[in-house]
Amino acid sequence: MKLSAEEKSKLIKISSELLENYKSPRNSQIRKYASLAMQADCYDEFENYIKYQIGRSDQDQLPFLNKTLEKVMEIKKSEPDDSRCLLKIAYLFGVMAREKQYKEKIERGDRR
């Protein structure tokens, strides 16, 4: 099962928008989301985890997590097959982790 270039581009755009507009969690947490999406047996398992994170998060993380949940639910609506949906979600968080790492490095002034 493989994502098309068009699907990947859309997911990269969603990732960038989330990182640009909301205070996101640490890179390690984003990688956990990607890992869970790859390991989940069904979409509902992943959605349950995001809702759990919303319930236990700090106020400053809520806007990011709520918008992320909204985007993940949109992905599910457009992709009813759980395996493919989770593949898209894993890709979304994978590219988000890479972009977050890059932005953190730039913010620290370490551009090597």
LINBEL-V150845 format. One record per helix or strand. SS is the DSSP state (H for helix, E for strand). FROM is the first residue (numbers start at 1). TO is the last residue. If there is no record, write none. Layout:
BEGIN
SS&FROM&TO ; SS&FROM&TO
END
This chain:
BEGIN
H&5&21 ; H&27&39 ; H&43&56 ; H&59&78 ; H&82&108
END
